[in-house]
Every structure is written in C-alpha cells, then in structure tokens.
Amino acid sequence: MRNYSNEFKEEAVKLVLSSGKTIVSVSSELGVCSKTLGNWVRLYRGSKNSTTLQTTPDLRDELLHLRRENKRLMMERDILKKAVGICMNELPSDTDASRSSRKKPPTL
C-alpha cells in the first residue's frame, strides 16, 4: 500500500472538483487507484474542509497504536489472572493451616 502526502491528496481532490473530470480520468492521470481517489473525494465532501484529509492518517496511526497497546494490556491481564489462580491454589486452605499449626502429641 502506497502512502500519499496530505498535499497530494488535497490537490487531487481539488483537481476532481474543479476540472469537471471524472474520478477515473483524474486517477489515471495521477497514477492513483480510482477507489482511493474516490475515498479522498468522499471524505472531503463529507467534511467540507481539508482538515479531515490531514488528520485521517494521524487518526489511523493512533488507532493502530491503541489497538496494539490494548492487545498487550489484555495479554498482561490474562497472565496476571493465571498467576493469581496458581498462587491461590498453592496456598493452604484454612483447615489445612489450622491442622499444621497444632502441635502433634509425641509418639511413643
């Protein structure tokens, strides 16, 4: 997947909107997939300003970072849950603890 600069995206969208040419013809002139250019135009029309085009890659990067962090944190949580379970199984129960603390009578 190729990454395009925000300036390139904005200029491509402006070319589609101002020239009256179709998305397919502009995309072939620029060497961009027509679906990609269509997505840029749709984003621009939905926002009616160019800031969405500028923040979309940043938001995508942040989303990827947060998903990775979330996955790591869930793994850490699962490991800690297992460790607590193991520790709880190794602890003597109340009845075992009371028995072991009593002194046994001497054997003859």
Summary of the structure (lengths in Angstrom):
residues: 108
radius of gyration: 31.4
end to end distance: 84.3
largest distance: 108.1
contacts: 219
relative contact order: 0.07
helix: 78%
strand: 0%
